Amino acid sequence: MNHNDRALHWLYLLGGALTALCATTSARHGAYWYAAGLAAVTFLLVIAAIREYVDADERRAAAVRAERAVRVRALSDERQLRQIADSLGHSCCERWWTSCGAEHASTCRNQGVQR
């Protein structure tokens, strides 16, 4: 839950408390229709606050799952890059590249080595 989510959560709860106070004040003064409407708004604001809290937990869990997936992918990519680097470490001359690894140049240090 970041700062904006927390602020929204507390604003929902504060709004719910304020409308609950207005609902009870309206009921005391005999405005029962207003009290019922304000009670419904209070209920909706409390539900919204609960929903924000639950959604924040779900977003946090989704972020953790996504981070784990990226780490696994990064490890496999790193492993592949290491294999490529090892295979490229055996290349030594231009002729080796152009002949698909069949021949070495006369000045190559791996001229007699078979791989």
C-alpha positions, 0 to 999 in steps of 0.5 A, a space after each residue: 500500500 503506497 501513500 496515495 492508497 493509504 490516504 484514499 483508504 483513510 479518506 473513505 473511512 473519514 467520509 464514512 464517519 462524517 456521514 454516519 454523524 450526519 445520519 445520526 444528527 438527521 435522525 435525532 431531528 426527525 429527518 428520517 429519509 435523510 438519515 436513511 440516505 446518509 446511512 446508505 452512503 456511510 455503508 458504501 464508504 466503509 465497503 469502499 475502504 475495505 475493498 481498497 485494503 483488500 485490493 492493496 493486498 492483492 496488488 502486493 501479492 501480484 507484484 511479488 509473483 511478477 518479481 519472482 517470475 522476472 528473477 527466474 527468467 533473468 536466471 535462465 537468460 543469464 545461464 544462456 548468456 554464459 553458455 554463449 560466452 563460453 562457446 564464443 570463447 573458443 572462437 579465435 580467428 576470422 577464418 574459423 567464423 567464415 568456415 563455420 568452425 571447420 578451418 583455422 587461419 595459419 596464424 591461429 593459436 588453435 590451428 591443430 586443435 579439434 573442437 
